Amino acid sequence: MMLASAICGLLYMDAVGKISGWIGLPQYEGYVPRLQWYAGLWSVLAVLFPFLAALLLGFVRDTGPRQSQSDHPTILAETAVSQEWTLATAALKYLLRVAISGFASVTLMVVLILVVFTLEKLGVWAR
């Protein structure tokens, strides 16, 4: 999902760059409205994918062992936790996952830009 978000961000920047370069040129006048629509689509997807990734990360469970390493039994006191606290905790965990997903998407987009820029400077990938 974060790769998809980074790619959508790159496609958005490409569309905006073309729009700004093509406005006022009569031979590209017919392409501008379609590019504006695509730019809107890519921007929505680039913002939506980190939220979707955070939601999917919330479904992943840790499958590792939950037992303590000591051989003697421990006594755990049950505590009463209110429903509001668990709801607030779940919301904060989700927002943390959204922040991590968004940061990873932006970082991946910067890395992709740097890779393309480096390949173009080396002459390996030319347009």
Stockholm file with secondary structure:
# STOCKHOLM 1.0

chainA/1-127         MMLASAICGLLYMDAVGKISGWIGLPQYEGYVPRLQWYAGLWSVLAVLFPFLAALLLGFVRDTGPRQSQSDHPTILAETAVSQEWTLATAALKYLLRVAISGFASVTLMVVLILVVFTLEKLGVWAR
#=GR chainA/1-127 SS CHHHHHHHHHHHHHHHHHHHHHTTCGGGTTTHHHHHHHHHHHHHHHHHHHHHHHHHHHHCCCCSCCSCSCSSCCCCCCCCCCHHHHHHHHHHHHHHHHHHHHHHHHHHHHHHHHHHHHHHHHTSSCC
#=GC SS_cons         CHHHHHHHHHHHHHHHHHHHHHTTCGGGTTTHHHHHHHHHHHHHHHHHHHHHHHHHHHHCCCCSCCSCSCSSCCCCCCCCCCHHHHHHHHHHHHHHHHHHHHHHHHHHHHHHHHHHHHHHHHTSSCC
//
